[in-house]
Amino acid sequence: MSNERVSRFWKDCRGSVVLIYAIALPVLAFAVGFAVDFGRAAQLRTRLNSAADAAALAALTPSMMAQTNAVAQQAAVSMFNGQAGALAGLANGDTTVTVTVTNPNNNALIRNVSVCYNAAEQTIFAGILGATTLALGSCANAHAQVPPNIDFYLLLDNSPSMSLPATQAGITMMQSLTADQENGGCAFACHQASTNTWDPNTGAGDTAGNPCIDGTSPTLNVKGYLYCVDSKGNPIVNGQIDNFQLSRNNGITLRLDELTTAVQTMMATAQTSIATAPYNPPPAFRFAANSMDSLWQIGFTNLMPLTPNFISGWATAKANFGVMEMYSNNNVCAQASCPSSGGVGDVESNYDNAMSSANAQMPNPGNGTNQSGDKPQEVLFVVTDGVEDEESGGIRLIQQINGGTATNYCDQIKARGIKIAILYTEYLPVPVNPFYVNNVEPFQPEIGPALQACASPGLYYDAAIGVDLGVALSQLFQASVQSANLTQ
């Protein structure tokens, strides 16, 4: 190819570039225009989504939760239309919104809101090609629960095992003070009616080495028995203090003491929840308190009837909440005055009796709304070390809750729609105590799982030694209030 032809070819290429550029320029302009339209559409969609979110929340404010679904629906529509109407760039007449308000399982405490919209952007450049609008649409969903009215029924374990000191230091001190009672001392601050009988032929083995009520030491008679005497040398009936009084004299805090204070702390938390609730009316809470055993008898004792005045109610009732009293070791109290022994051994924690009595005490629950005819929801609040010690058919049973073939009252109660919250105050290992070694230690790993199976989901708390029971009970209370709002 000659140089002249090559020169003409390059001249022709330059002309082609100009031609190509002239053809591509409109396409590029349309591409930029479409990008602008789609960018505006994305911005509008974001703002419309925000409007839908605001509309859904408008139907779920505390004040709106007290209104009907129809009123809440209109509030959501008005909120969306007000925000969407202020947006520039939307096609006139193409914006619609649909608000759906429902109550799952017809429970007025729970409200679901769905806000779905359809709109269109008025295009600028795309309209040249016939696309005068770009469709926009999405949905926002929200959910709210009003705190329900709840009746709490407390079932508090006050068997002798709850007379263990609350700390390891307390356990060590108690064992040191009772070094003559068992190999290594007794850590339990047991409460006994018969501590040192007037008959010098009968020993007071449970309180061996304990001081007399006047602070003196017991006298050892010729038969080797300890007993207390007055200033004239006469034997004193029950003149020796028991381990419970020994702990009191030495300022040892027991698990039961900690539990008594913890119940007060939990109730204060409940009262604060009522006072600070943003709802009108606020949730209504009532409490009843029962001991699993009483000071004088095996069974179930009502300490405080169901009341909304639970703060003052517990302040009075706690005076009657103490460690169950036994006649002497392996002999339970037969009567309220506890003058003699009776029963089979020192059986103390009858879960069948306690749970069946609690079940009978609680009426059928409702949804906890303020609607006419509705009743409060219910929670059975159990605080226990989890060791069942009872007589059944003349046989002594020492086992975890629902062990053996006993009726499963946990399942019966939950089947009625009543939730069970359980605080497990761990049965603290006392390896020097023969009762613990022979009867509790073999199945102790099964106690926690059995209690957890009895509790409703999410309402089980394991409180080991050193755990603040007040904090633990308050946390369990908060969990029970939240859990009570869940649908089944």
Secondary structure, DSSP 8 states (H G I E B T S, - for coil): --HHHHHHHHHHHHHHHHHHHHHHHHHHHHHHHHHHHHHHHHHHHHHHHHHHHHHHHHTTSTTGGGS-HHHHHHHHHHHHHHHHTT-TTB-TT--EEEEEEE-GGG-TTEEEEEEEEEEEEE-SSGGGGT--EEEEEEEEEEEEE----EEEEEEE--SGGGGSBSSHHHHHHHHHHTTTTSTT------EES-SS-S-TTS--GGGTT--BTTS---EE-TTS-EE-B-TTS-B-TT-B--HHHHHHHTT--BHHHHHHHHHHHHHHHHHHHHHH-SSSS---EEEEEEESS-SSSSS-EEEEEEES-HHHHHHHHGGG----EEEETTEEE-STT--SEESSTT--B-HHHHHHHHHHHS-------SSTT---EEEEEEEE--EEEEEETTEEEEEETT-TT---HHHHHHHTT-EEEEEEE-----TT-HHIIIIIGGGHHHHHHHHHHHS-TT-EEEE-TT--HHHHHHHHHHHHHHHTTS--
